[in-house]
Amino acid sequence: MMTTYLIKKNMRSQHEPQVFSAVIKDAGIERNFLDARSSSLITSTSLTPVLSWENLRLPERLIHGMKIIGFSNLQKETYEDWLSINNQPSCLTPLITNPHVTLISERQSEQIINNHDYRWSIIYTLTRPGFSIDFSQALIQITAHCPAGPPQYGSLLYLERTSEQWQVQSSYGLYNQ
């Protein structure tokens, strides 16, 4: 059991920086602020039901007149790993190696929010990714907050690995205000 845990931990440490890099590139976070601590999971909003594995796997459905496309290939293990790894916030600093992203502490985030010179800045948060057993897919949550108001959103991103590269395949909007 301990050997399996160590192998999974080693595989996670190998793939997490790659997933973060793919998400940062896909979401255009570069040259913006990213909270150095992982964010809490959003499990429900005014627009969506509880985000269960079953609901996320639905290929397509209408919610409040919006067409929502789910992650039909999402493995239950990926979803469960995403839930379990995000039970507590953790420091992302050792996992994010992109020099074009400014990682900020909670204190720095509060300073930016209260400083009018940064009112149009965007502060992003990420959860840690959940992985499938074979590390072929990942699930991660991203949120954005602008102190002046929009754009503010939250999304789940589904990624797949082809050879050694991770790519965002689809997203599931949690909210957009």
Buried (B, 14 or more C-beta within 10 A) or exposed (E): EEEEEEEBEEBBEEBBBBBBBBBBBBBEBEEBBBBBBBBBBBEEBEBBEEBEBEBBBEEEEEEEEEEBEBBEBBBEBBBEBBBEBBEEBBEBEEBBEBEEBBBBEEEBBEEBBEEEEBEEBBBBBBBBBBBBEEBBBBBBBBBBBBBEEEEEBBBBBBBBBEEEEBEBEBBBBBBBE
